[in-house]
Amino acid sequence: MKRLIKWAAAAVTVAVLAGCGSMAGGKTGMSFFVTSAGPGKGADLGGLTGADKQCQALATASGAGNRTWHAYLSQQPTANVPGINARDRIGKGPWINAKGVVVATDVDQLHGANNLSKATALTETGAVVNGRGDTPNTHDLLTGSQPDGRFIAGNVNTTCGNWTQSGEGSAMLGHSDKTGLDESVPAKSWNSSHMSRGCSPDGLKATGGAGLFYCFAAD
């Protein structure tokens, strides 16, 4: 009996210490969301800096402004800027949505067998993003990325001029609900499904988008 009491007391102590450690040593709560709105200029987000500011502003408005938020967007290399991979901007994970559901534990799982779906790829307010079959469909999310989360090399504009164009141009999109016109791999891709028809609000809307993108807590 004495041994049992000692074991129980030790277990309680360990549990308390573990709880204190999680409160003091790490941040909890939402660490992933889909933007409920873009800046309003199509794919012109003000570059990566402007996109990050949008993530931070929306997170702050929802009570998660104590985290450092980055947009899941890649940047293509030019004569003036280096190439940047979306996967390298978002920290190490795990990432949790507004409802407390883990969508991915780390970068590798995020780009593999993640838990993203229409039910889990929620906005910062916990709202479901309209998908295929809804009116309007807004599941086309800006990423500018390959399936592995890296920028797309070559002369094709896949980032709407590194997120500065709101007229002609194009950007790689992902489907937040992992649903498309068919059962192909691209149709089910959350981050690299197809190109947009332009960079303007109307151009993005034409294929099922609204200038939305993913935000991740990088810390």
N, C-alpha and C positions, 0 to 999 in steps of 0.2 A: 504494500500500500504506500509506504514512504517513497519507494522508487517511482511509483506511478505519479505521486504528487509532485516529486521533483521534476519528472519528465514533462508533466503538464505545465509547470511553472516555467521551465526552460523554453517550451514551445511558445508560450505566450510572450516571453521576452523577445524571442527571435522574431515573432510576428510583428511586435510593436516596433522593434528596431528597423525591420524591413520597411514597414509603413512610413516611419519617419524618414528613412533614407530616400524613398521614392518621392516624398513631399519636398525634401530639402535639396536633393541632388538632381532631380530631373523635372522637366515640364510635362504637364499632363493636359488632357483635353484635345480639342480639334487640332489636327496638323495637316489636313488636306481638304480642299474643296474645289468645286467648279465655280468660277465667277458668276454671280447672278446677273451681272451686266458688264459690258466693256466700256471704254472711255467714250464710245459713241461715234467714232470715226472709222468704223470698219476695222481693218487690220493695222491701221496706224495707231500703235499703242504708245508712241513716244520711245521706241526702241525697248531694249530689255529693261532699262532703268524705269521708263514709264510704266511698263507692265508690272514690274515689281511694286511700284508705288500703288498701283490699282489693287494688287493682292493685299498689300499692307493696309490700305484704307478700308477695304471690305472686311478684312479680318478684325480690324480695330472696331468697326461699327458693330460687329457681332460678338465682341467681348474677348477676342483672341489676339489682341494687338501686342501682347507681351512676347510674342514669337517673332522671329525674323522670317518673313515670307518672300518666296521667290516664285516667279512664273515658270511653268514648265514649257520653255521655248528655246529652240536652238537658234544660233546666229551663224550665218554663212560667212566665210572669210572673204575679205576684199583687200584692196590695196591699203586701206586705212584701219581695218579692224580684224582681229583674229577670229577664227572659227570657234564657236562655243557650243558644247553639247548640253542639251536640256538635262540629261541624266546627271551631269556634273554640278548642277546648280541647286539641287534640292536636298542636300544632306544625306544622311544614312538611313533614316527611318527609325522605327516603324511609323506608318502614317495612318491616322484615324479620322474618320469623317465626323460630321456634326452630330451624328446619332451615336457615336462611340464605337462604331464598327471599324475594325482594322481592314484597310484595303490592300495593304502590302507591308511586309515586315522589313524589307530592305530593297536596295536598288535592283538586285538580280531578280527577286520575286516580282517586283513591279513590272519588269520587262519580260516576265515569263508567265507563270500561272498565278496571276494576281486575282484579287477579289473585287475587281471593278465590274460594275454592271449598272443598269438603269436604277436599280434599287440602292446602290451604294455610292455612285458618283454624284453626290449631292452638292448643292450650293452651300455657301457659308451660313445660310439661315436654316439649312436642313431640308430645303425644297428639292423635289425631283426635277431634273432637267428634261424637258420634252424630248421624246425620241421618235423613232420611225413609227408612223401611225397616229401621232399627235398633231394637233394644229395650233400654232405652227411647229414644225419640227426644228429644233435648235441643237441637235446632237453633234453637229460638225464643230469640233473644237480646234482652235489654232495650236499647232505644235512646231511645224517646220522641221520635223524629225523623221528619221528612219525608225523602223520597229525597235531597234536596240537603244533608241534615245539619243543617237548622235546626229550631228548636222549632215545634210545631204550635199555631197561635193559636186562640183561641176558648174556649168554656166546657166543652168536652169534656175529661175527665181522661185524658190520654195519657201521664202519667208517674207514675202511682200516687202522686199527691200529692207530686210532686217527690222521689220515691224515699224516702218515709217511711211508706207504707201496706203492711200485710201481710195485709189482709183484703179488704173490698170495694174496688172501684175497677177501673182498667184501665190498660194501658200499651201503647204501640206497640212492636211486635217486628219483628226482622229474621231472615231465615233464613241461618244461617252456611254452609249447604251450597248456597244458592241453588236450593233445590228445594222444591216444594210439591205441592198436590193437582192442579194443572194447569200449563199452560205460560204462564199470564198473567204480566204484568210484576210485579205484587205478589208472586206466588208465588216469583219468582226474585230478589226484592230482599234484599240482605244487611242492610239497615238499616230498611226500612219496608214490611213485608209485611202485617201484620194486627194487630188489637188482642188483648190477652189476655182471658181469661174472668174474671179477678180479679187480686188482688195477693198472695194467699196462695201458699204452696208448692204446694198442691193446685190452685189456680186456674191457676197457670202450667203445671203438669204436664198439665192437661187439654187443652192445645193443642199440647204438645210442647216444653215448656221446663223449666228447672231453676234459673231465677234467674241465669243466666250473662250476661256482657256482655263487650264488647270493651275492651281496654286498649291505649293507645298511649304511646310515649315522646314527651314533648312537647319534649324538648331534643335 
